[in-house]
Amino acid sequence: MNIKFYLAFLFSFLVLSKSLIAQPPHTSRKSDPDKDAICKQTPYAMDKNKIGIGGILHLSEELNLTGEQIEKIRKIQGDSKKETSNLRKEIKKSMDALQEEFKKSKSDKDKINNLINKISDNQKRLMLIRSEQMLKIKEILTEKQFKELIKIFETHKKTFKKRFMKKFKNE
């Protein structure tokens, strides 16, 4: 497989796995002090553009989450926060090392392959953790809330795909 293609695929996978997708602004939001206070305590409170496990709490209004549901979701996030943080750091460290290896006049193919394997292994572990979190969150949500969440994910996925493809075509 062409290394350029593999790196492009790896890069796009990293971008997609972070799920950094712009969220449409809230149109008519009634403030719920209890929900707002709980959401502000999450590690994701600073970035409302995240959609995924962390971004679910910022959709509490759209999903009509109860305080109890929010607390359970926060616990699920907190249980694996340290491990996911360490995995993301390891992925970044390996990506940086990979870039440095490519910059060398004589790159070590074995080192590149080892770094790619390490990145892939850590991404797989991260995805397994996120999948486990999503399954736990799915149990907390009502069927109606879950269907709404899927609709939101699909909308953001389409938006991201348009943006990504537009950027990719311009290069």
C-alpha positions in Angstrom: 0.0 0.0 0.0 1.3 3.5 -0.9 2.6 5.2 2.3 1.2 8.5 1.2 -2.3 7.0 0.9 -1.8 5.3 4.3 -0.8 8.5 6.0 -3.7 10.4 4.4 -6.0 7.7 5.7 -4.4 7.7 9.1 -4.7 11.5 9.3 -8.3 11.5 8.3 -9.0 8.8 10.8 -7.5 10.9 13.6 -9.5 13.9 12.6 -12.7 11.8 12.5 -12.0 10.0 15.7 -11.8 13.4 17.6 -15.3 14.3 16.3 -14.6 18.0 16.2 -17.7 19.2 14.5 -19.4 22.5 14.8 -22.6 22.4 16.7 -25.5 24.7 15.5 -26.2 27.5 17.9 -29.0 27.1 20.4 -32.0 28.9 19.2 -34.5 29.0 22.0 -32.8 27.8 25.2 -34.5 28.0 28.5 -31.9 27.9 31.2 -32.1 25.1 33.7 -29.8 26.0 36.6 -29.3 22.5 37.8 -28.4 21.1 34.4 -26.2 24.1 33.6 -24.3 23.7 36.9 -23.8 20.0 36.3 -22.7 20.5 32.7 -20.2 23.2 33.7 -18.5 20.7 36.0 -17.6 18.4 33.1 -14.1 18.4 31.6 -15.8 19.1 28.2 -17.5 22.2 29.4 -15.1 24.5 27.6 -15.7 23.0 24.1 -19.3 22.9 23.1 -18.2 22.0 19.6 -17.4 18.4 20.5 -19.8 15.8 19.5 -19.3 12.4 20.9 -19.1 11.1 24.5 -18.1 14.4 25.9 -20.5 16.5 23.7 -23.5 14.6 24.8 -23.7 16.7 28.0 -23.9 19.8 25.9 -26.9 18.4 24.2 -28.7 18.0 27.4 -31.3 20.6 26.4 -31.9 19.0 23.0 -32.1 15.5 24.5 -34.0 16.7 27.6 -31.6 14.9 30.0 -32.5 14.7 33.6 -30.1 15.7 36.4 -29.7 12.0 37.2 -28.9 11.1 33.6 -26.3 13.8 33.5 -24.6 12.6 36.7 -24.5 9.0 35.3 -22.9 10.2 32.0 -20.4 12.3 34.0 -19.4 9.2 36.0 -19.0 7.1 32.8 -16.7 9.8 31.4 -14.8 10.2 34.6 -14.1 6.4 35.0 -11.9 6.3 31.9 -10.7 9.9 31.7 -7.2 9.2 32.8 -6.7 6.2 30.4 -8.2 8.1 27.4 -6.0 11.1 28.2 -2.9 9.0 28.3 -3.8 7.2 25.1 -4.3 10.6 23.3 -0.9 11.8 24.6 0.7 8.6 23.4 -0.9 8.9 20.0 0.3 12.6 19.7 3.8 11.6 20.8 4.0 8.8 18.2 2.6 11.1 15.5 5.2 13.7 16.3 7.9 11.1 16.2 6.6 9.8 12.9 6.7 13.3 11.4 10.2 13.8 12.6 11.3 10.5 11.1 9.8 11.5 7.7 11.8 14.8 7.9 15.1 13.0 8.1 17.1 12.7 4.9 17.3 8.9 5.5 14.1 7.7 7.2 14.1 4.4 9.0 11.4 2.3 7.5 11.2 -0.1 10.4 10.9 2.7 12.9 8.1 4.3 10.8 6.3 0.9 10.7 6.7 0.5 14.4 5.3 4.0 15.1 2.4 3.4 12.8 1.6 0.1 14.6 1.9 1.9 17.9 -0.5 4.7 16.8 -3.0 2.1 15.4 -2.9 0.0 18.6 -3.5 3.1 20.8 -6.3 4.3 18.5 -7.9 0.9 18.6 -7.8 1.0 22.4 -9.2 4.5 22.5 -12.1 3.5 20.1 -12.9 0.4 22.3 -13.1 2.6 25.4 -15.3 5.1 23.5 -17.5 2.3 22.2 -17.9 0.9 25.7 -18.8 4.4 27.0 -21.4 4.9 24.3 -23.0 1.5 25.1 -23.3 2.5 28.7 -24.7 5.9 27.8 -27.2 4.2 25.5 -28.5 2.3 28.5 -29.1 5.5 30.4 -31.0 7.3 27.6 -34.6 6.7 26.8 -35.4 5.3 23.4 -36.6 8.7 22.3 -33.5 10.5 23.6 -31.3 7.9 21.8 -33.1 8.4 18.5 -32.7 12.1 18.8 -28.9 11.7 19.6 -28.5 9.5 16.5 -30.2 12.2 14.4 -27.9 14.9 15.8 -24.8 12.7 15.1 -26.0 12.1 11.5 -26.4 15.8 10.9 -23.0 16.6 12.3 -21.5 13.7 10.3 -22.8 15.1 7.0 -21.6 18.6 7.9 -18.2 17.3 8.7 -18.0 15.2 5.6 -18.9 18.3 3.4 -16.2 20.4 5.1 -13.6 17.7 5.0 -14.2 16.8 1.4 -14.2 20.5 0.4 -10.8 21.0 2.1 -9.4 17.8 0.7 -10.4 18.8 -2.9 -8.8 22.2 -2.5 -5.4 20.7 -1.7 
